[in-house]
Amino acid sequence: MPTADSQSQEPPRPKIAVVLSSGGIKPLAAIPLFEFLDEEHLPIDLLVGCSGGSVMSALRGSGYGTAKILELIAKVARRDLFTPIDFRAVLGMAGLPFGRFNTRTGLIRPQNLKQALYEMFGQRRIEELHPKTLLQATDIETGEGIIMEQGPLVDAVYASSAVFPLLPPIQMKGRWLGDGYYTSSLPVMEAVKRGMDVIIAVIFHDPINTQANSYMACLSNYYTIQGDAITRFQLALSIDMHEHEIIMIKVPFKNPINMWDVHHIPEIIETGRQAIAGRKADILSAIHTFSNRS
C-alpha cells in the first residue's frame, strides 16, 4: 500500500520550453503567454528565440516584467535605429562607381541599433539569463544554423537579428553570424534536443502583402514565404522526434508591422492575448497529461 509520504508527494512536473519565432516587434505578443504561465505557477525551463523572438527571449531571461519590457521597447524601437545609411553599400548594390558591397556589408550602419540593445541588456551574458536561454543565428560563410548559449548578450541578440541586406553580420568566436531566420525561424528542434517535455512554440505571422509596391514590402513577402517553408519542414521533423507535447500557437497579424511601429504595441499584445486564450486549455492539458502519465 502507498505510504502517507508517497501520497503527499506532488506529481512530477514536466520540463517546459517556450520557443519564439522571428517577427521584429511582433514577439511582444508573447507577453500574455508569460503572464498566463506566471499566473498558473508554471516555471519555464528553457527559452529559445530567433531574431525578434530572441529580443523577447532575452528580455524575459533578463528578469524583466511586462511593464519594464514595454518601457524598454517603446524607448529603443525607433526608426532612427535603422540609420545611418551606408551609401557606399548602396552604390555597391547597384554596381555603381565608388560603391562596395560584400559578405560583411549591410545597407545600414548598425551603431544605433547596437546602442539600443546595450540600453536594454548592458553587459549581461547569455549564460547569466534565467531560465536558460538559447538564441538562433546563421553562419553566413557555411550556411550552418548556430545556437548561441554563451557570450555577450548584446552581440548575440544583434547576430540573431542581423537581417540581410539591411544589417551587416557580426563576428563572434571566429564566425560571421547573421539572422537566425535563414536557418530556423522557429527553432523548435533545439527544445526537442534538450529533452523538454512540453514545448510551447509561438509563430508571429505576417500576411503576404499582395499590394506590395516597394523594395522592402516585396522583400518582406519573400522572407515570409521562406520562413513558412522552413518552419513547416522543421516542425514536422520535431513532432516526429518528440515524445510528449508540442503546442503550436500561431499569432496571425492582419497587416505587416515594422520594427519601429510602436503605436501598434497595444494591437500586438491584444492579438497575442486572443491567440493564447484559445490554447490555454491545451497547455494545461499537456502538463496534466504528462504528470498523470509519469
Secondary structure as UniProt FT lines:
FT   HELIX           4..8
FT   STRAND          16..20
FT   TURN            24..25
FT   HELIX           26..30
FT   HELIX           31..39
FT   TURN            40..41
FT   STRAND          46..50
FT   HELIX           52..61
FT   TURN            62..63
FT   HELIX           66..76
FT   HELIX           79..82
FT   HELIX           87..93
FT   TURN            94..95
FT   TURN            97..98
FT   TURN            103..104
FT   HELIX           111..121
FT   TURN            122..123
FT   HELIX           126..128
FT   STRAND          132..139
FT   TURN            140..142
FT   STRAND          145..148
FT   HELIX           153..161
FT   TURN            164..166
FT   STRAND          170..172
FT   TURN            173..174
FT   STRAND          175..179
FT   HELIX           180..182
FT   HELIX           188..193
FT   TURN            194..195
FT   STRAND          198..205
FT   TURN            210..211
FT   HELIX           215..241
FT   STRAND          245..252
FT   TURN            259..260
FT   HELIX           262..264
FT   HELIX           265..277
FT   TURN            278..279
FT   HELIX           280..293
//
